[in-house]
Amino acid sequence: MAVNLTPDPIVADLARRIAEFVRDVVIAVEEQQQGVVRSEELRGELQRAAKEAGVFAPHASRKFGGYGLDMRGRAAVFEEAGYSLLGPLALNIAAPDEGNVHMLEAIASPEQQERYLRPLVSGDMRSCFAMTEPAPGAGSDPSALTTRAEKVAGGWRIDGRKWFITGADGAGFAICMARTSGEPGDQGGATMFLVDADNPGMELVRHIDTLDESLYGGHAELLFDNCVVGDDAVLGEVDQGFRYAQVRLGPARMTHCMRWLGIARRAQDIAVGRAAERRLFGSRLAELGMVQQMIADNEIEIAAARGLILQACWELDQGGSAAQSTAIAKTFCAEAIWRVVDRSLQICGSLGVSGDVLLGRFLREVRPFRIYDGPSETHRWAIARRVVRTYDRAAAE
């Protein structure tokens, strides 16, 4: 079946309006804040402006006030939002809330959707996804999960430690992955729990100082100590947490790629503008062969990244797992986007490393993407295993 690369007219119009909103409203705030927002007041102002522009929470279903976009539709609009570091925050499509919206729509009960999903979509509440643990716990290998949930009268008691939990500071609730059966290393036995922020058994231990700073709420370490929740806090079914995580993780990897692709385009635009205006050695910088090669390589990698994203999104829209295509796209995008931003900074020279443009900030923000959502090495290992398995099956037949 052919992959249709032409966006739906509604999606194309929405992407155009988002692009205008980001350029007219968001970039001025981004430049003033150096790409980092820590104020709830400023977050609220950006999101109110997005609502007034009619571009808020486009990923949510129409039932909850969004546009009900499929993954290919999200690719177009998320890229435009990602043209600014603060665009996704303004539109309420930043991680981790965006991925949690996707998962809650697919898994949560009607009662859970009203309690958690509706205020999350409206921007009245934020969330976090608590799966990653300090070593030797869950990380690149989720089956190493050590946090445990034991059945108690009327509910569950959760005990364990999580870290690198994005957006935890100020979140209204956490989706906590805990082991309800089996031992670390087992492929099953995990359950997701909805834990309210005011639960005395969940403590924000510290903020982790990281290279990136633009994700709202930062990255935190959480302690679950005698954290008791009711039976109604179970998200989905008991012991099915790893399976449910796939509902979130594949699409979330792609939406990360979409947003960072917007930053790659922004970096390229800054570099091309500088190269077209700066004169050196009797000609414009843009007329020097080495600079032309860097500009061309940026264009090639931006186009290739977009193509891989659309391929993976098409497979997800068909209802498949798209495990191989999402792994390929995530690995390529994480590395290509870094190269695009790095070349753009190089083209701009001393301006690029200064605070007068945001290329240095972009470089710091995109570097961790080669680790977040699975390191490139882990994805390459999984990609190779699938290729070899396919070969072995074909040889056996």
Stockholm file with secondary structure:
# STOCKHOLM 1.0

chainA/1-397         MAVNLTPDPIVADLARRIAEFVRDVVIAVEEQQQGVVRSEELRGELQRAAKEAGVFAPHASRKFGGYGLDMRGRAAVFEEAGYSLLGPLALNIAAPDEGNVHMLEAIASPEQQERYLRPLVSGDMRSCFAMTEPAPGAGSDPSALTTRAEKVAGGWRIDGRKWFITGADGAGFAICMARTSGEPGDQGGATMFLVDADNPGMELVRHIDTLDESLYGGHAELLFDNCVVGDDAVLGEVDQGFRYAQVRLGPARMTHCMRWLGIARRAQDIAVGRAAERRLFGSRLAELGMVQQMIADNEIEIAAARGLILQACWELDQGGSAAQSTAIAKTFCAEAIWRVVDRSLQICGSLGVSGDVLLGRFLREVRPFRIYDGPSETHRWAIARRVVRTYDRAAAE
#=GR chainA/1-397 SS CCCCCSCCHHHHHHHHHHHHHIIIIIHHHHHHHTTCCCCHHHHHHHHHHHHHTTCSSTTSCGGGTSCCCCHHHHHHHHHHHTTSTTHHHHHTCCTTHHHHHHHHHHHCCHHHIIIIIHHHHHTSCCEEEECCCSTTSSSSSGGGCCCEEEEETTEEEEEEEEEEEETCTTCSEEEEEEECSSCTTCSSCEEEEEEETTCTTEEEEEECCCSCCCSTTCEEEEEEEEEEEEGGGEESSTTCHHHHHHHHHHHHHHHHHHHHHHHHHHHHHHHHHHHHHCEETTEEGGGSHHHHHHHHHHHHHHHHHHHHHHHHHHHHHTTCCCHHHHHHHHHHHHHHHHHHHHHHHHHHTHHHHSTTSSHHHHHHHHGGGGTTTSCHHHHHHHHHHHHHHHHHHHHHC
#=GC SS_cons         CCCCCSCCHHHHHHHHHHHHHIIIIIHHHHHHHTTCCCCHHHHHHHHHHHHHTTCSSTTSCGGGTSCCCCHHHHHHHHHHHTTSTTHHHHHTCCTTHHHHHHHHHHHCCHHHIIIIIHHHHHTSCCEEEECCCSTTSSSSSGGGCCCEEEEETTEEEEEEEEEEEETCTTCSEEEEEEECSSCTTCSSCEEEEEEETTCTTEEEEEECCCSCCCSTTCEEEEEEEEEEEEGGGEESSTTCHHHHHHHHHHHHHHHHHHHHHHHHHHHHHHHHHHHHHCEETTEEGGGSHHHHHHHHHHHHHHHHHHHHHHHHHHHHHTTCCCHHHHHHHHHHHHHHHHHHHHHHHHHHTHHHHSTTSSHHHHHHHHGGGGTTTSCHHHHHHHHHHHHHHHHHHHHHC
//
